[in-house]
Amino acid sequence: MLPSIHGRARALERGGTFPPMARRNVTGRWRIVEMELWDRDAIDLVEPAMIEFARDGTGAFHFIVVQAGLDYRLSEDRHRAEFSFEGFDEDTPVTGRGWASVDDDGALSGRIFFHIGDDSDFSAVRAEMP
């Protein structure tokens, strides 16, 4: 884990107004604010980087030119998700796996592993719902 990633996410998240139970539930839409391998300009290249966990066990993420759908399972306490994904890095098909967990302060941290490729820690904060 990278302390600088998690520290910034926690600082951004503190301004949120989410009830305690909702803050610990991984389900929902999250704004990726930092990644281990790429800087903020890179991860937001096309649009703001996001990861989402829908209530039906599916979801999606996008950052840089990567877009993927995911299938996940929640831990019993709903604070951690383990997922597999498939999608595209520009025009190249990609697959992989990952995990994400809600920290005590409500920030999301996790790791994304590309099959036979890079892997990176990430940190995220709850996204405002439209």
HELIX and SHEET records of a PDB file:
HELIX    1   1 PRO A    3  GLU A   13  1                                  11    
HELIX    2   2 PRO A   20  ARG A   24  1                                   5    
HELIX    3   3 ARG A   40  ILE A   43  1                                   4    
SHEET    1   A 9 GLY A  28  MET A  35  0                                        
SHEET    2   A 9 MET A  50  PHE A  53 -1                                        
SHEET    3   A 9 THR A  58  PHE A  63 -1                                        
SHEET    4   A 9 VAL A  66  LEU A  74 -1                                        
SHEET    5   A 9 ARG A  80  ASP A  89 -1                                        
SHEET    6   A 9 THR A  92  VAL A 102 -1                                        
SHEET    7   A 9 LEU A 108  PHE A 114 -1                                        
SHEET    8   A 9 ASP A 119  ARG A 126 -1                                        
SHEET    9   A 9 GLY A  28  MET A  35 -1                                        
END                                                                             
